[in-house]
Amino acid sequence: MDDTEQLRAEHEALIQFLYLAPVGLVQADIDGGIVMMNPISAQLLMPLSRDGGLDNLFTALESVAPELRHLCSGYAKAAGKICDGLHLHLNAGLPGKKAPQILSLTLLKLDARRLMAVLDDVTVQVRRERQLRQNDAWLNAILTGITDYALVGLDAQGGILEWNESIGRVTGYGADAVGKPYSIFYPPDAMTPEHLLDRLRDAGKDGWNLDEGKRTRADGSGFWGSAMIAPLPEREPPCGAAPEGPAYCLILRDITDKRESSERRRREAFGDYLTGLANRRAFFEAAEQELQRSNAVPRPTAVIAIDADHFKAINDRHGHPGGDCVLQHLAAILGETFREVDVVARIGGEEFAVLLPSTDLPRAAVVAERLRSAVASEVVDFEGARIRYTVSAGVASLADGEGGIDLLLKRADQALYAAKRAGRNRVERWRPELAGAPVHQAQGDRDAA
C-alpha cells in the first residue's frame, strides 16, 4: 500500500469513527461554523435550531450557553481545552417534557482555525450524582461528630413538639421554642412557609431530607449547620382519640469546622468563577425542583432576567478587566438585594437571573426596581476611572409551576427585551402581548435595539 492509499484508509477510518462514536462530535472553525458532525450531534443539536439548520455551533447553543462565543474568543492559548464538561440545561423543545434534558459539552481548540466539540446526554448521570451527593451528606451526618447535635421532634406542620437539653446546647433556645416552626433555626429570609412544608413532604416521600447552610442561634449568632429531617413511624392513638397525623424528627448539627471544605466543593460544581454567584447549572437545578414543588402544591414562583446595559461599550473602553470589575460589582448588589432563599445566578456573559420562590409578579417587580435603582446610583472605581452603568430587567411569574422553567425564563427574557427596546435602565413585567416578542438576543442585538 503506497502512502496515498494509506492516508486514504486512515481518513476513512477516522470518518467511520466520527460517525460511530457513542457521543456527539462536531468539528467547527474558530468562529463556530460547523464543518462536520456525526449523527448523534445532529440529534442533540437539532431541537435547539430555530430555523431547522445547523450551520454554526455557537448559534445553535446560544439559548443554553450564551457565554460560549466569549469563552472561545477569550481563550489565548494556541491549543487546549476551552471548557470541560460544561452542563447545558434544556428541554430540547419536546412538548410536555417537564424535567430539563442536560447535555455535557467539552470544547477543544485544535489550532488557530479549528475547534472540536464533544456532546453527550448526561441527564440520567446528573440525577444519579445528585442522589449520591445526598447520600454522602446523609452518611456524613450520621458517622461524623454525632456527639454534638440537637434532636428535635416536629409535628405535621413542622412545629417543635417539646424542648430538650440538646436543643438548648446547640441553638441556645429554651422551652419557649415549643410550638414554633423549625424555621427559627434558619436566617429570617432563608425559608418561606411553603419551603418549610416542602421539606416535610420530601422527607415523607424519600425517607429523609437533608440540607446544609446558614443557621441561627437564639442570640442571633450564626453557624454553618446540617439539618436532616426524617419521618417517624405513625403511632396508634389512645383509645377514642383522633389520629395525630405524621410526625418528624429533625437532627440539627453544627458543622462550622467543615464549612470550608463543603463550600469549596459547592463552588467548584455550582459557583460562577468570576462573581461567586450560582452558575447556570445551579440555577436550573434549583428552578426544576421549585417548579415541581409548586406544581404539586400551587404557589407563585417568579424569575427576574437581568442584563447590564451597553456592556460591550464598557468592555471596549475599559477592556475585559474593567468589564469583569463591573460584573463583580453588580454581583455584590444582587447579593445584597435578594433574600437568602432566592437563587441569584450568572447565566451568561453579562446576563443574570434570579429565582424567587413563593413570589408573585408585583412583588418581584418591586424588588427588581429596587435593584435597578441601586445600580444606577452607584459608581465603579477602576484604575482611576469612574464607571457608571445601568441594568435592564424583565420579570415573569407562574402561579403553579405549569409550563416549567423554559416558559418562565422565556417570558422573563421577553420582558427584558421589551425593557431594552423601551430605552434601557428600566424594569418590564411580562404581559400577554409580549408572547411573540424576540428572546435570547445576543448582546450585539440588544445594543442595537
BAVEX-737398 format. One line per 5 residues: their letters; for each residue x, y, z of C-alpha. Coordinates in steps of 0.25 Angstrom, whole numbers, plus 5000, padded with zeros to 4 digits. Last residue first. Example, Ala and Ser with C-alpha at 12.3 -4.5 7.8 and 13.67 -1.06 7.14 Angstrom:
BEGIN
sa) 5055:4996:5029; 5049:4982:5031 .
% end
This chain:
BEGIN
aadrd) 4871:5190:5080; 4885:5191:5074; 4891:5188:5088; 4882:5177:5089; 4886:5171:5076 .
gqaqh) 4900:5172:5080; 4898:5165:5093; 4891:5153:5086; 4876:5153:5088; 4871:5140:5095 .
vpaga) 4856:5144:5092; 4848:5152:5082; 4834:5157:5085; 4822:5148:5081; 4817:5146:5096 .
leprw) 4819:5161:5099; 4804:5164:5097; 4801:5154:5109; 4809:5162:5119; 4823:5160:5125 .
revrn) 4827:5172:5134; 4837:5182:5130; 4848:5188:5138; 4856:5200:5134; 4870:5205:5131 .
rgark) 4868:5202:5116; 4861:5211:5106; 4848:5204:5103; 4854:5193:5094; 4863:5189:5105 .
aayla) 4852:5188:5114; 4844:5180:5104; 4856:5170:5102; 4855:5168:5117; 4840:5165:5117 .
qdark) 4843:5155:5106; 4854:5149:5114; 4845:5148:5127; 4835:5141:5118; 4845:5131:5112 .
llldi) 4850:5128:5126; 4837:5125:5132; 4833:5116:5119; 4846:5108:5120; 4846:5107:5135 .
ggegd) 4833:5099:5135; 4820:5100:5127; 4811:5099:5140; 4819:5103:5152; 4806:5107:5159 .
alsav) 4805:5122:5159; 4816:5125:5149; 4824:5138:5149; 4831:5148:5140; 4840:5160:5142 .
gasvt) 4850:5166:5131; 4861:5175:5136; 4870:5185:5130; 4883:5190:5136; 4891:5202:5138 .
yrira) 4905:5207:5137; 4915:5217:5143; 4930:5215:5142; 4939:5224:5150; 4953:5223:5144 .
gefdv) 4965:5223:5153; 4969:5208:5151; 4954:5204:5153; 4944:5211:5162; 4930:5206:5160 .
vesav) 4919:5217:5162; 4906:5215:5169; 4892:5221:5168; 4888:5214:5155; 4891:5200:5162 .
asrlr) 4883:5203:5174; 4871:5208:5165; 4871:5195:5157; 4872:5186:5169; 4860:5193:5176 .
eavva) 4852:5192:5163; 4855:5177:5162; 4850:5176:5177; 4837:5183:5173; 4835:5175:5160 .
arpld) 4836:5162:5169; 4825:5167:5178; 4816:5170:5166; 4819:5157:5159; 4817:5147:5171 .
tspll) 4827:5142:5180; 4827:5128:5187; 4841:5125:5182; 4849:5136:5175; 4859:5131:5164 .
vafee) 4868:5141:5160; 4875:5142:5146; 4888:5149:5141; 4893:5152:5128; 4907:5159:5125 .
ggira) 4914:5147:5120; 4903:5137:5122; 4895:5130:5134; 4900:5137:5146; 4892:5133:5157 .
vvdve) 4884:5138:5169; 4875:5127:5175; 4865:5133:5186; 4864:5127:5199; 4875:5136:5205 .
rfteg) 4867:5148:5200; 4871:5158:5189; 4877:5172:5189; 4890:5170:5196; 4895:5158:5187 .
liaal) 4890:5166:5175; 4898:5178:5179; 4911:5169:5180; 4908:5162:5167; 4907:5176:5160 .
hqlvc) 4920:5180:5166; 4927:5167:5161; 4921:5169:5147; 4926:5183:5147; 4940:5178:5151 .
dggph) 4939:5168:5140; 4936:5179:5129; 4948:5187:5134; 4957:5174:5133; 4951:5172:5119 .
ghrdn) 4956:5185:5114; 4952:5199:5119; 4946:5205:5106; 4942:5193:5098; 4938:5185:5110 .
iakfh) 4929:5197:5115; 4923:5199:5101; 4920:5184:5100; 4913:5185:5113; 4903:5195:5108 .
dadia) 4893:5191:5118; 4896:5180:5128; 4885:5169:5127; 4875:5164:5137; 4865:5153:5136 .
ivatp) 4856:5152:5148; 4848:5139:5151; 4836:5138:5159; 4829:5126:5166; 4815:5127:5171 .
rpvan) 4809:5115:5179; 4802:5103:5176; 4805:5090:5183; 4809:5079:5173; 4812:5089:5162 .
srqle) 4819:5098:5172; 4828:5086:5176; 4832:5083:5162; 4834:5098:5160; 4844:5098:5172 .
qeaae) 4852:5086:5168; 4854:5090:5153; 4857:5104:5158; 4868:5099:5167; 4874:5090:5157 .
ffarr) 4874:5101:5146; 4880:5111:5155; 4891:5102:5160; 4895:5098:5146; 4895:5113:5141 .
nalgt) 4905:5117:5152; 4902:5122:5166; 4909:5135:5170; 4924:5136:5173; 4925:5146:5162 .
lydgf) 4936:5141:5153; 4937:5126:5155; 4922:5124:5156; 4918:5114:5166; 4911:5101:5165 .
aerrr) 4921:5090:5164; 4934:5096:5169; 4927:5106:5178; 4920:5094:5185; 4932:5086:5187 .
resse) 4939:5098:5193; 4927:5101:5202; 4928:5087:5208; 4943:5088:5210; 4941:5102:5217 .
rkdti) 4929:5098:5225; 4935:5086:5232; 4938:5093:5245; 4924:5100:5244; 4918:5087:5245 .
drlil) 4907:5090:5256; 4897:5079:5255; 4882:5079:5255; 4875:5065:5254; 4860:5068:5252 .
cyapg) 4850:5056:5255; 4836:5056:5249; 4822:5054:5252; 4810:5050:5243; 4796:5051:5248 .
epaag) 4790:5052:5262; 4779:5042:5260; 4767:5045:5268; 4766:5039:5282; 4756:5028:5286 .
cpper) 4766:5018:5290; 4780:5025:5290; 4785:5028:5276; 4793:5017:5269; 4807:5022:5266 .
eplpa) 4812:5026:5252; 4826:5023:5250; 4835:5036:5250; 4838:5043:5237; 4853:5048:5235 .
imasg) 4858:5062:5235; 4873:5065:5234; 4879:5079:5237; 4894:5081:5235; 4899:5095:5240 .
wfgsg) 4908:5106:5238; 4907:5116:5250; 4900:5129:5252; 4899:5138:5264; 4885:5144:5267 .
dartr) 4884:5140:5282; 4874:5129:5279; 4884:5122:5269; 4883:5124:5254; 4887:5114:5243 .
kgedl) 4894:5116:5230; 4895:5104:5220; 4894:5089:5219; 4882:5081:5215; 4876:5068:5217 .
nwgdk) 4863:5061:5214; 4859:5047:5219; 4850:5035:5215; 4848:5040:5201; 4833:5043:5201 .
gadrl) 4832:5046:5215; 4845:5054:5215; 4841:5062:5203; 4827:5065:5209; 4834:5071:5221 .
rdllh) 4844:5079:5213; 4832:5084:5205; 4825:5089:5218; 4836:5098:5222; 4838:5102:5207 .
eptma) 4824:5107:5207; 4825:5115:5219; 4837:5122:5213; 4852:5119:5217; 4865:5127:5217 .
dppyf) 4860:5141:5219; 4859:5140:5235; 4872:5132:5236; 4869:5118:5240; 4867:5111:5253 .
isypk) 4854:5118:5255; 4850:5111:5242; 4847:5099:5252; 4833:5105:5254; 4829:5110:5268 .
gvada) 4821:5101:5277; 4832:5099:5287; 4843:5109:5285; 4839:5116:5298; 4845:5104:5305 .
gygtv) 4859:5110:5303; 4867:5113:5290; 4882:5113:5291; 4884:5106:5278; 4893:5094:5280 .
rgise) 4892:5093:5295; 4878:5097:5297; 4873:5088:5286; 4881:5076:5292; 4875:5079:5306 .
nweli) 4861:5076:5302; 4849:5084:5297; 4836:5079:5292; 4827:5078:5280; 4834:5088:5270 .
ggqad) 4825:5091:5259; 4827:5086:5245; 4813:5085:5241; 4811:5070:5244; 4818:5071:5257 .
lgvla) 4833:5072:5259; 4842:5066:5270; 4856:5072:5271; 4869:5065:5273; 4880:5075:5274 .
ydtig) 4894:5070:5271; 4908:5069:5277; 4912:5055:5279; 4910:5051:5264; 4923:5057:5260 .
tlian) 4924:5049:5248; 4916:5036:5244; 4902:5040:5243; 4903:5054:5237; 4914:5049:5228 .
lwadn) 4905:5037:5223; 4894:5047:5220; 4903:5057:5213; 4909:5045:5204; 4895:5040:5201 .
qrlqr) 4890:5054:5197; 4902:5055:5188; 4899:5041:5182; 4885:5046:5179; 4890:5058:5171 .
errvq) 4900:5049:5164; 4889:5040:5160; 4881:5051:5154; 4894:5056:5147; 4896:5043:5141 .
vtvdd) 4882:5041:5136; 4882:5055:5129; 4897:5053:5123; 4894:5054:5108; 4907:5055:5102 .
lvaml) 4914:5066:5093; 4929:5067:5089; 4933:5079:5082; 4945:5081:5073; 4950:5095:5069 .
rradl) 4959:5099:5057; 4966:5111:5052; 4977:5115:5062; 4979:5101:5066; 4971:5089:5072 .
klltl) 4963:5097:5082; 4955:5087:5089; 4941:5089:5094; 4935:5079:5104; 4919:5080:5105 .
sliqp) 4910:5072:5115; 4896:5072:5111; 4884:5072:5121; 4870:5070:5118; 4860:5078:5126 .
akkgp) 4849:5071:5134; 4835:5075:5129; 4835:5069:5115; 4821:5072:5111; 4825:5077:5097 .
lganl) 4839:5074:5093; 4847:5086:5090; 4860:5080:5095; 4856:5083:5110; 4870:5090:5113 .
hlhlg) 4881:5090:5123; 4895:5091:5117; 4906:5085:5127; 4920:5089:5123; 4928:5076:5123 .
dcikg) 4941:5083:5120; 4943:5097:5114; 4953:5103:5106; 4962:5091:5105; 4975:5093:5098 .
aakay) 4982:5100:5086; 4989:5113:5083; 4986:5118:5097; 4978:5132:5098; 4964:5127:5100 .
gsclh) 4956:5140:5101; 4949:5137:5087; 4945:5123:5091; 4939:5127:5105; 4932:5139:5098 .
rlepa) 4926:5130:5088; 4922:5120:5099; 4915:5130:5108; 4901:5129:5102; 4901:5114:5106 .
vsela) 4886:5110:5106; 4880:5119:5096; 4893:5121:5089; 4896:5107:5086; 4892:5106:5071 .
tflnd) 4898:5120:5069; 4911:5116:5075; 4911:5103:5067; 4908:5110:5054; 4902:5104:5041 .
lggdr) 4891:5095:5048; 4878:5098:5041; 4864:5095:5045; 4861:5110:5046; 4861:5111:5061 .
slpml) 4871:5100:5064; 4871:5095:5078; 4864:5082:5075; 4874:5079:5064; 4886:5080:5074 .
lqasi) 4885:5066:5081; 4881:5058:5068; 4891:5065:5059; 4902:5062:5069; 4898:5048:5070 .
pnmmv) 4898:5047:5055; 4913:5052:5054; 4917:5066:5051; 4926:5073:5040; 4930:5087:5037 .
iggdi) 4921:5095:5046; 4924:5110:5046; 4927:5113:5061; 4936:5125:5058; 4949:5117:5060 .
daqvl) 4944:5107:5050; 4936:5095:5054; 4937:5080:5056; 4926:5073:5064; 4926:5060:5071 .
gvpal) 4913:5055:5079; 4916:5043:5087; 4916:5028:5085; 4925:5029:5073; 4920:5022:5060 .
ylfqi) 4920:5035:5051; 4934:5040:5055; 4940:5026:5056; 4936:5024:5042; 4941:5037:5037 .
laehe) 4955:5034:5044; 4955:5020:5038; 4953:5027:5024; 4964:5037:5026; 4973:5025:5031 .
arlqe) 4970:5018:5018; 4972:5030:5009; 4985:5033:5016; 4990:5018:5014; 4985:5019:4999 .
tddm) 4993:5032:4997; 5006:5026:5004; 5006:5013:4996; 5000:5000:5000 .
% end
